[in-house]
Amino acid sequence: MTARPLRVKSSELTAPPPRFISARRREKISAAFPEIREHFREFAETTNVPGLVFGIVVDGELAYADAFGVREIETGAPVTLDTVFRIASMTKSFVAMALLKLRDENKVRLDDAAEKYLPELKTLAYPTRDSAIITLRDLLTMSPGFPEDNPWGDRQMAITEREFTAWLRAGIPFSNAPGLKFEYSNYAYALLARLITRVARMPFQQYITREILRPLKMRRTMWDKTRVPPKHFAHGYRHEDETWKREPILADGAFAGMAGLFTTAPDFARYMTFLLDAFPPRDERERGPVARATARAMQQMARFEEMVTRAANAETVWRAATGYGFGLAVWQDDRFGYGVAHGGGLPGYGSYFYLLPEHGVGIVALSNKTYGRVALVFPKILDALARTGALVPRAPQPAPFLAELVRVTQHWLETGDESELAARVASNFYLDRDAAHRRAERAKLCAEAGAFLSVGALHAYNALRGAWRIECERGALEVFITLAPTMPPQLQMCRLTYFAPEQSG
């Protein structure tokens, strides 16, 4: 007779969402704002930027923002928080979000061939006979094999749908086989925008405005420059021959999905807030234009790019891996961990934003100088936030099953009574190390460490894995446990590490 599986209540398996545990966190983070303002002011001055605005989002709200310089050199009109800048390639994540919304509505599939929706691609001459057909996922992750196309792509924004069709019929050259590696492609995102137009049966600009901008109440974000009140418009400039030259505004045409949006810092802060609100996963009611899981999917590294060095100054240098998600660059560095970002550059404009999803913090900066490289100042901004001591990620919380196995393990360590422990371990536990050797290890460590003086709090690595420290007469013990993917979860590993007195401080 087969035994029935033990029923487990979902409440016993579900951990509370990760949470911030730092005392006075918001207050400490705010202490960095004056220094951050100075970094942006110095950057604008030393790199000769006409005007710049920046904003900092903390825990779902625009916590600080400021502006420098002028939006119009000829009149000296100042930049304010109401000033509208073009954000260039920061537009790409809006296109990605729109495509994912169509995916969620079962109107497209990411692993479909792009030519299913864009028949003009059926005539592409692929670089090798064994090349995979380009998919929507390849386009989203900058890996269709097209050549890097900055700054060529910037000058194509005004083309018509007819011109775009003629280009596609002529073909696209390949620098790599599709799906092989990252290579930045404006063309890819122009194709995605065209695909949205086809599937949504309306211009991509209209679809993104209706389905993303309006739900986020981004009322000052738009595609059409003529809708921007002149008193709020930041004219773009280049510095050439020792003088400022106004750049013509590139039209919002068939190629503009790669870089066409205009916005303000407070409006863009709404978008950063929505992306940050996707973390952590939780049961709370969904809000916004796409599901939180979809917004999180955009912000995961789908295609590795390269290893880079980041520096706040000559003494503060760290390494980072960077790649691409869906319309967003994704960072993993050895100082700040997981980050999400994107820059933008066009004739007349330069912009950048950086999110720390596990920290609830986002920063954006917009400028009106041709390819103004505002990203260069962001390591200093992150460093200033880190030095407050409050830039600490949310702490994972244990599931009730983990807390219960901590109690069981601690009881065994304190008493040597393994009856309860033996009933809660996974099938591998005593195969990996039998009961006799585990008893001997415990006895040896307890003899070395002496009596237990205090038991520290559990540090949860995730819902089903954690460690805690026991201070002893002679040194300390660190206990690490992890649970198995059984139902109910059982103890699969218990690692004990002894720290002698000279090590335990």
Buried (B, 14 or more C-beta within 10 A) or exposed (E): EEEEEEEEEEEEBBBBBBEBEBEEBBEBBBBBBEBBBEBBBEBBEEBEBBBBBBBBBBBEEBBBBBBBBBBBBEEEBEBBBBBBBBBBBBBBBBBBBBBBBBBEEEEBEBEBBBBBBBEBBEEBEBBEEEBBBBBBBBBBBBBBBBBBBEEEBBEBBBBEEEBBBEBBEEEBEBBBBBBBEBBBBBBBBBBBBBBBBEBBEBBBBEBBBBBBBEEBEBEBBBBEBEEBEEEBBBBBBBBEEEEBEBBEBBBBBBBBBBBBBBBBBBBBBBBBBBBBBBBBEEEEEEEBBBBBEBBBBBBEBBBBBEEEEBEBEEEBEBEBBBBBBBBBBBBBBEBBBBBBBBBBBBBBBBBBBBBBBBBBBBBBBBBBBBBBBBBEBBBBBBBBBBBBEBBBBBBBBBBBBBBBBBEBBBBBBEEEEBEEBBEBBBEEBBEEBEEEEBEEBBEEBBEBBEEBEEBEEBBBBBBBBBBBBBBBEBBBBBBBBBBBEEEBBBBBBBEBEBBEEEEBE
